[in-house]
Amino acid sequence: MEDTPAYVAAMADADRLCDEFQRWLGEEFGFEEPLSSILCREIQTRIYGRSFDIRDDEQRNAFYAAGGHSDEGCYKVCGIAAEVAAERLLGSG
């Protein structure tokens, strides 16, 4: 890394973005404890009580049956991520 100060600043900005995403998910889904990552498996576990390996047919079908691809599942999570990113890019976040 040639420009360490720029890297450090970019990572700090990325951390703030992730923190905002985690906070917003917690509010929207009513998580009692804050998320410790932005990984799908943790988000799935918080929403559905378990994570799913969607590469596996049985688990993918269980994910769908649990509402994973519904307005209150992945679509909502991805929508929140998009909104957080858009607010940041537009300078309102």
N, C-alpha and C positions, 0 to 999 in steps of 0.2 A: 504494500500500500504506500504509494508515494505521498498522498496528501492525508495524513492521519487526522488532522483537525477536521477536515471536511467529512471524513468517514465517521468520526465520533459524533459530529453534529447530525449527520444523516441517521445514525443509529438511535440517537436520542429522540429525534423526530419520529422514527418508526416505533420506538417504544411507547411514545405518547399516543400514537395512532392505535396501537394494539391495546393499550390501557383503556382508551375510549370505547373501542369495540367490545372489550370484555365487560366494561361497566354497563354499556347499553344492553348487551345480551342479558346480563344479570337482572336489569330492571324489567326488560320485556318478558322474560321467562320466569321471573320471580325466584331466582336462585338465592338460597339462604346464605351460601358462602361464595365469595368471589372466585371466578375462574382463575386458574394458575397458568393457563396457556390458551392459545387460539387453535389448537389441534382439533380436528373433527372428532377424534375419538373421545376427547374430554367433553366437548360440547354435546355429542350424542349421549354420553353417559349421564350428563346432567339433565338432559331433556327426557330420555327414554329409560334411564336406569341401567343402561348397558351400551356398549359400542358394537358396531356391526362391521364386518368385512364384506363390503359390497362386491368384491370379486367372487365371493362364494354365492352360488345361486340361492341356497336355503337362507343364508343370512341376509342377502339382498331382498328377498321376498319378505322376510321378517321386518326389515327396515321399512319397506313400502307399507306393510300392514300396520306398523306402528305409527304411520303418518309422516315418514321421513321425506316424502316428496309431496307434501301438502303445504297449504298456505301457512300452517303453523309449524312447519318443520324446516327443511333445508331452504325452502324459498324465503322464509322469514329471516333465517340466519344470514343468507347471502344478501338479502335486501338491506339488512342492517349494516353489513360490511360495506355495501355499495354506498349507502347514505353517509356513513362515517368518512369513507374515502372522498366522496364528492364534497362534503362540507370542508374537509381539509384542503382539497385542491382549490376550492373556490374561496378559501380564506375565511369561511364563517364558522369553522370549528376550532 
